[in-house]
């Protein structure tokens, strides 16, 4: 890859982290009237949950537009990290990659996930999305591994869609619970959802051998 291409990859990778962080300051101004825009720049689980909860109101763009807003940062930008892994390879694992990359992709995490990818293959991309593993690190580690590009990208896309559907659906159910039963029913639902997510997250991490990842 040309020097310009390498610089472009580094810039895109850093932007993938910088934009969601910068969006935190804008969040109060975007909730609840511009949740779609917030989802575009900060598509975290909490924002997807909020978008799902507001589905029956005028404050959300709906399922289709919410999903389209989710794609740039959570799919396209994540695949940039797969390309980063392909280009820098071992340098990401031994810490000799450009400093900006080693800051967002700690070598020990890349090494750990690379080892699991060797054993589990693209399945990790699907389970990792559901378990809440950082998809950028998983993608970068996959790029350093022998996994075929199409196999990883298809698996990651399946995981991304499944993760979005799960979180958005839960948000929708919690929003419906609020309309039917009020705030306390919704609070109870949120507590149960968080507890279930933590348990599933821990179980999957134990199964994948990714404690501390």
N, C-alpha and C positions, 0 to 999 in steps of 0.2 A: 504494500500500500504506500502511496506517496506521502511525503511529509505533511502536505495539506490535509489529506484524508485522515491521517493520524490525529492532527490537531483538531479536526472537526469532530472526530469521535470523542476525544477528551472533553471538548466543549459541550457536546450533547449530553455526555454522562454527568458532568458537573451540573448542567442545567436541570437534569432530571431530579437532582436533590435540592437545588437552590430554589426552583420555582415553588414547590409545595411549602417550603419553609417561609418564603416571602409571602405566600398566600395567607398565612396565619393572621397577619395584621389586617388583611382585608376581609377576613371571615365575618366579623360582626356586621359589616355593611352589606354583605351578600346574603345573610340569613334574615328572613326566609324567602325574600322575593327573587333572589338570583342564585338559587341552589345549583342550577345547571351550570352556571359559570364557575361556581366554587368547585363543583365536581370536576370540571375541566382542568383546573389548575391544582387541585388538591384532592385526588380521588381516593382518600383514605376510607377505611371501613366505617368510621363515624359519619362521614359525609354521605356515603352510599346508604347507610342506615337511615339518615335524615331524609334523603331523597325518597326512599321507599315509604317512610312514614307520612310524607306529605303528598303521596300519589293522588289522593282524592281531593286535593285542594288546588288552587290556582298558582301555588308557589313552587311547583315543580314542573319540569318539562315532560314528565311521563316516563314510562319504561324505556321506550325506544330511544328518545333523545338523551336520557340519562346514560344509557349504555354507550351511545355514540360519544358522549362527553368523557366517558371512562376509558375509551380505547387509546387515545394518544399517549397519556402518561403511564397507563398500566399495561399496555401491550406494545405499542410501537416503540416507546422509549425504553422499555425493558429489553426489547430485542436489540437495541443499540449495545447493551452490555454483553449480549452474546457475541456480537461482532468484536467488542473490546477483548473478550476472552480469546477469540480466534487470532486477533492481531498480536496481542502481547503474551499470551500463553504462559509459559513458565515464569515470566517476569512478574506476573500477578501473584504467583504463589511464593516466590522468594523475596518479594518486596522491592525488586529493582525496576518496577514499572514507574512511569511518571508520578511524582509526589501527589498530584491531585487525585489520581486514580487510587493510590494506596490508601488515601484518606477515606474515600467512599467505599473502597473494597479492601477491608483489612485482610492481609495475606493468610492469617490463621483461619479465618472464616471460609475463605475461598478454598483452602486446602482441605478443611473438614468436609465441606459440601462436595468437593471434587471426589473425595474418597467414597462418599455415600453414592454419588452418581455412578461410580464405577461398579458398585454392587447392585444398585437398584435400577439404573437406567433412567429413561425419560419419565417413569412413574413418579419419580421425585418431583418433577415439575408440576404434576397435577396435585399430588398430596401436599407439596410445599405451599401452593397457593391457598389450599384449604386450611392448612395448619398455621398460616400467617408468617411463614418464613419470608425474609426479604427477597422478592423476586429478582431484583437486580443482581444480588450476590449469587443466587442460584443460576441465573442466566450467564453471568461471567464465568462461574465455575464450569458450566456446561460447555462454554466456548473453549475452555482449556482442555476439555476431555475429548476422547475419540467419538463421542456421540454424533451421529449424522445431523446435519442442520435441519432437514425437513422433519426428522423424528422429534427433535426437541421442540421446534416451533409449533408443530401440531399439538404435542402434549401440553405445552405451555398455554396455547390458545384454549384448549379444553379446560385446563385448570382455571384460567382467567374468567371464562364464561361461567363456570360452575361457582367460583367464589363470588362473582358479582350477583348471580341469581340467588344464591343462598343469603347473602347479606341484605340485598334489596328486598327479597321476599320476607325476611324477618322484620325489616323496617315497616313493610306494608302491614304485616299482622299486628305489630305494635301500634301503628297508627290507627288501625281499625279498632283495637282494644281501647284506645283512648276515646274514640268516638262513642263506643258502646258503654264503657264502664268508667270512664274518667281517669284522672291522673294516677290514682293509687293502683289501679289494675295495670296501667302502663308501667309504672315503676316496678311492680312485681314482675312483670314480663321481662323488663330490661335486666333485672337481677338474675332471673333464671337463665336468660340468654347468655349473659356474661359468664355465669358459672359453667354452663354447658360448653361454651367456647373455650374457656380455660382448661377444662378437663380434656376435651378433644385435642386441644393444642398440645398439652403435655403428653397425652397418650401417643400422638403421632410422632412427636419429637423423640420419645423413648423408643418407639418402634423403628424409627429411622436412624437412631443412634446419633441424634443431633443435639444433645444437651449442651447448652451454652452457645449454640449457633445463632 
